[in-house]
Amino acid sequence: MRILCPYCGDRDAAEFTTIGSAPPPRPAPDAPMAEWHAFLHLRDNPAGLHAELWQHSQGCRQWLRVMRDTRSHAVAGAEACRS
């Protein structure tokens, strides 16, 4: 599998470390308990394209948001997590 790092170019996935799916937006501290329950416990397990967080640990060490298809492991794109 290859990942196109926005800083280093096309690299092998072995240079990267992943922490899994990118988290959904965090609720406000005073949000209702139902919103916090959904944030903490109700997650989709999609078959198809979804966002994951990866770090280029053997390169520039930057965090990336990688779009990957869970059925084929094909990488559709990657973007920097910081602006």
C-alpha angles and dihedrals in degrees: 000000000000128000123198104223110204089220105037105024129231111359139169115261089239088077091062137073121207131205093191134245120013107252122247118248112292116245121242114271091249095045118131117275090248090063091050091048091053092046094050103035114017112074131158120238099204126197101215138022119003141148124262134179116239132174121212088227096168094045135026092348091227122145116242136193103224123194107214133173108232092205098056103013088234113155112227096186148317133224135183116266092218125063 
